[in-house]
């Protein structure tokens, strides 16, 4: 987070100076105005110390933010002052970064900073959706309701992520085990049989010769293959950081035979739930779309949301860009269109998100049943080929004898 050095005058016309850490220069200006200071100069500075970096590497888990939001909402609804609530919650937090952040937030609030601005200084913990909803809750006098709504949103989002992670863990583990077993057979077992066959003084079958060639090549160049694989993964990740790379790879991800449909459903569910939650909380539509664009998690869909935002800014409907994208199914676009015309956009979006949550559940349950026979069949073919190729010379010798 950047640090800004300021020189200002207070209400008594005395010069004061200091440093403030914030996301942007505008946030610093807003903070200084709340302190009733007249700004003389404001410049960004580089902090020499790096003591906070070790804490920043330890990311705060979403579950901890959910619990914090739910408990703070309860305390606010019970009439407990924010500072006392933060004191109580800080004592319960065990994460070092989160504890430090809450202490800083408490200190900022004591100096007259609003809760949303204090949260905005810590984007590594509180994202833009959280901050904007808290800002709306403060201005509308419904902070407890908004915090509770944020917690509900985060819970559903985390539950969706866990489902996807659970669906992917099993096939990835099986594939990794299959690769390890195959490499061990080719590098350790096949050479042993190859030395035995060399003493037969007999031409080996074609399958066995092919297996021996693959084994020798792999043993001689295994390091290069591993290095090439690591370099390819690193190169793809770096390319994904670029605009063209992200559009290309995310577009391919949406077109994958089995996983593409699942990723599409997850993205539609996230889009609908995020936009519904923001609109329901009173966040302006353009700000809501800007937040959705940052949180949707797929560059292809980010471009679509950006087009929607531009259309809304020009006074047009947000449905036409969704239809042109061909990413959102007709059912989704029609429900959004009905919600837009009837003024019940958030309720329609919530229905869409609930529907696609159920779709994701069904897809995740069916994913294992679909992938498992494919992986087992592939593994059986590979292992079967190796076993047959190894024992074919022995069978031939037995027939000759």
C-alpha positions as CSV (number, residue, x, y, z in Angstrom):
1,X,0.0,0.0,0.0
2,X,1.5,3.4,-1.0
3,X,2.4,5.9,1.7
4,X,1.8,9.7,1.3
5,X,3.6,12.5,3.1
6,X,1.5,15.6,3.7
7,X,2.0,19.1,5.0
8,X,-1.2,20.9,6.1
9,X,-2.7,23.6,8.3
10,X,-5.1,22.9,11.1
11,X,-8.0,25.1,12.3
12,X,-5.6,27.2,14.3
13,X,-3.5,27.9,11.2
14,X,-0.6,25.9,12.5
15,X,1.4,23.7,10.1
16,X,1.3,20.0,10.7
17,X,2.9,17.2,8.8
18,X,2.9,13.4,8.7
19,X,2.5,10.3,6.7
20,X,-0.6,8.3,5.8
21,X,-0.9,4.9,4.1
22,X,-3.9,4.5,1.7
23,X,-4.9,3.0,-1.6
24,X,-4.9,6.3,-3.5
25,X,-4.3,10.0,-3.2
26,X,-8.0,10.6,-3.2
27,X,-8.4,8.5,-0.1
28,X,-5.7,10.5,1.7
29,X,-7.4,13.8,0.7
30,X,-10.7,12.6,2.1
31,X,-9.0,11.5,5.3
32,X,-7.3,14.9,5.8
33,X,-10.5,16.7,5.1
34,X,-12.2,14.7,7.8
35,X,-9.5,15.8,10.2
36,X,-10.4,19.4,9.2
37,X,-6.9,20.0,7.8
38,X,-6.1,22.3,4.8
39,X,-3.7,20.5,2.5
40,X,-0.6,22.4,1.5
41,X,1.4,19.6,-0.2
42,X,0.8,15.9,-0.7
43,X,3.4,13.5,-2.2
44,X,3.9,9.8,-2.4
45,X,7.0,8.4,-0.7
46,X,8.7,5.1,-0.6
47,X,9.1,3.4,2.7
48,X,12.5,2.0,3.3
49,X,11.4,-0.5,5.9
50,X,10.0,-3.8,4.9
51,X,8.9,-5.2,8.3
52,X,5.3,-5.6,7.1
53,X,6.2,-7.8,4.1
54,X,6.5,-11.0,6.1
55,X,2.9,-10.4,7.4
56,X,1.6,-9.6,3.9
57,X,2.7,-13.0,2.6
58,X,0.4,-14.7,5.2
59,X,-2.9,-14.1,3.5
60,X,-6.0,-13.8,5.6
61,X,-8.4,-16.7,4.8
62,X,-11.9,-15.9,3.6
63,X,-13.4,-17.8,6.5
64,X,-11.9,-15.4,9.0
65,X,-13.3,-12.4,7.1
66,X,-16.8,-14.1,7.1
67,X,-16.7,-14.7,10.9
68,X,-15.5,-11.1,11.5
69,X,-18.3,-9.7,9.3
70,X,-21.0,-11.8,11.0
71,X,-19.8,-11.0,14.5
72,X,-19.4,-7.2,13.8
73,X,-22.9,-7.2,12.3
74,X,-24.2,-8.7,15.5
75,X,-22.4,-6.2,17.7
76,X,-23.6,-3.2,15.6
77,X,-27.2,-4.5,15.7
78,X,-26.9,-4.8,19.5
79,X,-25.9,-1.2,19.8
80,X,-22.2,-1.8,20.7
81,X,-19.9,1.0,19.5
82,X,-17.6,0.1,16.6
83,X,-14.4,0.7,18.6
84,X,-15.5,-1.6,21.4
85,X,-16.6,-4.2,18.9
86,X,-13.2,-4.1,17.1
87,X,-11.5,-4.4,20.5
88,X,-13.5,-7.5,21.3
89,X,-13.0,-9.1,17.9
90,X,-9.3,-8.3,17.8
91,X,-8.8,-10.4,21.0
92,X,-10.5,-13.4,19.3
93,X,-8.4,-13.2,16.0
94,X,-5.4,-15.4,15.9
95,X,-4.0,-14.4,12.5
96,X,-1.1,-12.0,13.0
97,X,-1.9,-9.9,9.9
98,X,-5.6,-9.7,10.6
99,X,-5.0,-8.7,14.3
100,X,-2.6,-6.0,13.1
101,X,-5.1,-4.7,10.5
102,X,-7.9,-4.5,13.1
103,X,-5.7,-2.6,15.4
104,X,-4.9,-0.1,12.6
105,X,-8.6,0.2,11.7
106,X,-9.5,0.9,15.3
107,X,-6.8,3.6,15.5
108,X,-8.1,5.3,12.3
109,X,-11.6,5.3,13.6
110,X,-10.5,6.9,16.8
111,X,-9.0,9.7,14.7
112,X,-12.4,10.3,13.0
113,X,-12.0,8.1,9.9
114,X,-15.1,6.3,8.6
115,X,-15.2,2.5,8.8
116,X,-15.2,2.1,5.0
117,X,-12.1,4.4,4.6
118,X,-10.3,2.5,7.4
119,X,-11.1,-0.8,5.7
120,X,-10.0,0.6,2.3
121,X,-6.5,1.0,3.6
122,X,-6.1,-2.8,3.8
123,X,-7.0,-4.2,0.4
124,X,-5.1,-7.4,1.2
125,X,-7.9,-8.3,3.6
126,X,-11.0,-6.3,2.5
127,X,-11.7,-6.3,-1.2
128,X,-13.5,-3.6,-3.2
129,X,-16.9,-5.3,-2.8
130,X,-16.6,-5.4,1.0
131,X,-15.5,-1.7,1.2
132,X,-18.3,-0.4,-1.1
133,X,-21.0,-2.3,0.7
134,X,-19.8,-1.0,4.1
135,X,-19.7,2.5,2.6
136,X,-23.4,2.2,1.5
137,X,-24.3,0.7,4.9
138,X,-22.7,3.6,6.7
139,X,-24.5,6.2,4.6
140,X,-27.9,4.5,4.7
141,X,-27.7,3.7,8.4
142,X,-28.0,-0.1,7.8
143,X,-24.5,-1.2,8.6
144,X,-25.4,-4.3,10.5
145,X,-27.7,-5.5,7.7
146,X,-25.0,-4.9,5.1
147,X,-22.3,-6.6,7.1
148,X,-24.6,-9.6,7.5
149,X,-25.3,-9.6,3.7
150,X,-21.6,-9.4,3.0
151,X,-21.0,-12.4,5.3
152,X,-23.7,-14.4,3.5
153,X,-22.3,-13.5,0.1
154,X,-18.7,-14.5,1.2
155,X,-20.0,-17.8,2.7
156,X,-21.7,-18.8,-0.6
157,X,-18.7,-17.8,-2.6
158,X,-16.3,-19.8,-0.4
159,X,-18.7,-22.8,-0.5
160,X,-18.6,-22.6,-4.3
161,X,-14.8,-22.5,-4.4
162,X,-14.6,-25.5,-2.1
163,X,-16.9,-27.5,-4.4
164,X,-14.7,-26.8,-7.4
165,X,-11.6,-27.6,-5.5
166,X,-13.0,-30.9,-4.3
167,X,-14.1,-31.8,-7.8
168,X,-10.6,-31.1,-9.2
169,X,-8.5,-32.7,-6.4
170,X,-9.4,-36.3,-7.1
171,X,-8.7,-36.4,-10.9
172,X,-5.5,-34.4,-10.4
173,X,-4.2,-36.8,-7.7
174,X,-5.1,-39.9,-9.8
175,X,-3.3,-38.4,-12.9
176,X,-0.2,-37.5,-10.8
177,X,-0.1,-41.0,-9.4
178,X,-0.5,-42.5,-12.9
179,X,2.4,-40.4,-14.2
180,X,4.6,-41.3,-11.2
181,X,3.9,-45.1,-11.6
182,X,4.5,-45.0,-15.4
183,X,7.8,-43.1,-14.9
184,X,9.0,-45.5,-12.3
185,X,8.2,-48.5,-14.5
186,X,10.0,-47.0,-17.5
187,X,13.0,-45.8,-15.5
188,X,13.5,-48.7,-13.0
189,X,11.7,-51.8,-14.1
190,X,12.0,-51.8,-17.9
191,X,15.9,-51.5,-17.9
192,X,16.1,-54.6,-15.6
193,X,14.0,-56.6,-18.1
194,X,16.0,-55.1,-21.0
195,X,19.3,-56.5,-19.5
196,X,17.7,-59.9,-19.2
197,X,16.4,-59.9,-22.8
198,X,19.9,-58.9,-24.1
199,X,21.2,-62.3,-23.0
200,X,18.5,-64.2,-25.0
201,X,20.3,-63.4,-28.3
202,X,17.0,-63.2,-30.0
203,X,15.2,-60.4,-31.8
204,X,12.6,-58.8,-29.5
205,X,9.0,-58.1,-30.5
206,X,8.1,-54.7,-31.9
207,X,6.2,-53.7,-28.8
208,X,9.1,-54.5,-26.5
209,X,11.6,-52.7,-28.8
210,X,9.4,-49.6,-28.7
211,X,9.1,-49.8,-24.9
212,X,12.9,-50.1,-24.5
213,X,13.5,-47.1,-26.8
214,X,11.0,-45.0,-24.8
215,X,12.7,-46.2,-21.5
216,X,16.2,-45.3,-22.7
217,X,15.1,-41.9,-24.0
218,X,13.3,-41.1,-20.8
219,X,16.3,-42.2,-18.6
220,X,18.7,-40.1,-20.6
221,X,16.6,-37.0,-20.9
222,X,14.3,-37.1,-17.8
223,X,15.9,-34.0,-16.3
224,X,15.3,-32.1,-19.6
225,X,11.7,-33.3,-19.7
226,X,11.0,-32.1,-16.2
227,X,12.8,-28.8,-16.8
228,X,10.8,-28.3,-20.0
229,X,7.5,-29.0,-18.2
230,X,8.4,-26.5,-15.4
231,X,9.4,-23.9,-18.0
232,X,6.2,-24.5,-20.0
233,X,4.0,-24.1,-16.9
234,X,5.9,-20.9,-15.9
235,X,5.7,-19.5,-19.4
236,X,1.9,-20.1,-19.6
237,X,1.4,-18.5,-16.2
238,X,3.4,-15.4,-17.4
239,X,1.6,-15.3,-20.7
240,X,-1.7,-15.4,-18.7
241,X,-0.7,-12.1,-17.1
242,X,-0.8,-10.4,-20.5
243,X,-4.1,-9.2,-22.1
244,X,-3.8,-11.5,-25.2
245,X,-2.7,-14.5,-23.2
246,X,-5.5,-14.1,-20.6
247,X,-8.2,-13.7,-23.4
248,X,-6.8,-16.8,-25.3
249,X,-6.4,-19.1,-22.3
250,X,-9.6,-18.1,-20.5
251,X,-11.5,-18.5,-23.8
252,X,-10.0,-22.1,-24.2
253,X,-10.9,-22.8,-20.6
254,X,-14.6,-22.1,-21.3
255,X,-14.5,-24.4,-24.3
256,X,-13.0,-27.5,-22.6
257,X,-15.1,-30.6,-23.1
258,X,-15.9,-31.4,-19.4
259,X,-14.5,-28.5,-17.3
260,X,-15.6,-25.7,-19.6
261,X,-19.3,-26.1,-18.9
262,X,-18.6,-26.2,-15.2
263,X,-16.4,-23.0,-15.3
264,X,-19.1,-21.2,-17.3
265,X,-21.8,-22.1,-14.7
266,X,-19.5,-21.0,-11.8
267,X,-18.8,-17.7,-13.6
268,X,-22.5,-17.0,-14.3
269,X,-23.3,-17.8,-10.6
270,X,-20.6,-15.5,-9.4
271,X,-21.7,-12.7,-11.7
272,X,-25.3,-13.0,-10.7
273,X,-24.7,-13.2,-7.0
274,X,-22.2,-10.4,-6.8
275,X,-24.3,-8.0,-8.9
276,X,-27.4,-8.9,-7.0
277,X,-25.7,-8.4,-3.6
278,X,-24.3,-5.0,-4.6
279,X,-27.6,-3.7,-6.1
280,X,-29.5,-5.0,-3.1
281,X,-27.2,-3.1,-0.8
282,X,-27.7,0.1,-2.7
283,X,-24.4,0.4,-4.6
284,X,-24.8,2.3,-7.8
285,X,-25.1,0.1,-10.9
286,X,-21.9,1.4,-12.6
287,X,-19.8,0.9,-9.4
288,X,-21.4,-2.6,-9.0
289,X,-20.4,-3.6,-12.6
290,X,-16.9,-2.3,-12.0
291,X,-16.6,-4.5,-8.9
292,X,-18.1,-7.5,-10.7
293,X,-15.6,-7.0,-13.5
294,X,-12.7,-7.3,-11.0
295,X,-14.1,-10.3,-9.2
296,X,-15.6,-12.5,-11.9
297,X,-12.2,-14.3,-12.4
298,X,-12.3,-14.8,-16.2
299,X,-10.8,-12.3,-18.7
300,X,-13.3,-13.2,-21.4
301,X,-16.2,-12.4,-19.1
302,X,-14.4,-9.3,-17.8
303,X,-14.5,-7.9,-21.3
304,X,-18.3,-8.7,-21.5
305,X,-18.9,-7.0,-18.2
306,X,-16.9,-4.0,-19.4
307,X,-19.1,-3.8,-22.5
308,X,-22.2,-3.9,-20.2
309,X,-20.8,-1.1,-18.1
310,X,-20.2,1.1,-21.2
311,X,-23.7,0.4,-22.5
312,X,-25.3,1.3,-19.1
313,X,-23.1,4.5,-19.0
314,X,-24.6,5.5,-22.3
315,X,-28.1,4.9,-21.1
316,X,-28.6,1.6,-22.9
317,X,-29.8,-1.8,-21.7
318,X,-27.3,-4.2,-20.1
319,X,-28.9,-7.2,-21.8
320,X,-27.7,-6.6,-25.4
321,X,-23.9,-7.0,-24.6
322,X,-24.7,-10.2,-22.7
323,X,-26.6,-11.6,-25.7
324,X,-23.8,-10.6,-28.1
325,X,-21.2,-12.3,-26.0
326,X,-22.8,-15.8,-26.5
327,X,-21.4,-16.7,-23.1
328,X,-24.6,-16.2,-21.1
329,X,-27.4,-18.7,-22.0
330,X,-30.7,-17.3,-23.3
331,X,-32.5,-18.1,-20.1
332,X,-30.1,-15.9,-18.1
333,X,-30.4,-12.9,-20.5
334,X,-34.2,-13.2,-20.7
335,X,-34.5,-13.3,-16.9
336,X,-32.2,-10.2,-16.6
337,X,-34.3,-8.4,-19.2
338,X,-37.5,-9.1,-17.3
339,X,-35.9,-8.0,-14.1
340,X,-34.6,-4.8,-15.7
341,X,-38.0,-3.9,-17.1
342,X,-39.9,-4.8,-14.0
343,X,-37.5,-3.1,-11.6
344,X,-36.8,-6.4,-9.8
345,X,-33.2,-6.9,-11.1
346,X,-31.7,-8.1,-7.8
347,X,-34.4,-10.7,-7.2
348,X,-34.0,-12.1,-10.7
349,X,-30.2,-12.2,-10.3
350,X,-30.5,-14.0,-7.0
351,X,-32.8,-16.6,-8.7
352,X,-30.2,-17.1,-11.4
353,X,-27.4,-17.5,-8.9
354,X,-29.4,-20.0,-6.9
355,X,-30.3,-22.0,-10.1
356,X,-26.7,-22.1,-11.2
357,X,-25.5,-23.1,-7.7
358,X,-27.7,-26.2,-8.0
359,X,-26.3,-26.7,-11.5
360,X,-22.8,-26.5,-10.2
361,X,-23.6,-29.0,-7.4
362,X,-25.0,-31.5,-10.0
363,X,-22.0,-30.9,-12.3
364,X,-19.5,-31.5,-9.5
365,X,-21.2,-34.7,-8.5
366,X,-21.3,-35.9,-12.1
367,X,-17.7,-34.8,-12.7
368,X,-16.1,-37.6,-10.7
369,X,-18.3,-40.3,-12.3
370,X,-17.4,-39.1,-15.7
371,X,-13.7,-38.6,-15.2
372,X,-13.0,-41.7,-13.1
373,X,-13.7,-44.2,-15.9
374,X,-11.7,-42.1,-18.4
375,X,-8.7,-42.0,-16.1
376,X,-8.9,-45.7,-15.2
377,X,-9.2,-46.6,-18.8
378,X,-6.2,-44.5,-19.9
379,X,-4.2,-45.8,-17.0
380,X,-5.2,-49.4,-17.9
381,X,-4.1,-48.9,-21.5
382,X,-0.7,-47.5,-20.5
383,X,0.1,-50.0,-17.8
384,X,-1.3,-52.8,-19.9
385,X,0.9,-51.9,-22.8
386,X,4.0,-51.8,-20.5
387,X,3.1,-55.2,-18.9
388,X,2.4,-56.9,-22.3
389,X,5.5,-55.5,-23.9
390,X,7.6,-56.7,-21.0
391,X,6.3,-60.3,-20.9
392,X,5.9,-60.8,-24.6
393,X,9.5,-62.0,-25.1
394,X,9.1,-64.5,-22.2
395,X,5.9,-65.8,-23.8
396,X,7.6,-66.2,-27.1
397,X,10.6,-68.1,-25.6
398,X,8.2,-70.4,-23.7
399,X,6.4,-71.2,-27.0
400,X,9.8,-71.9,-28.7
401,X,10.8,-74.3,-25.9
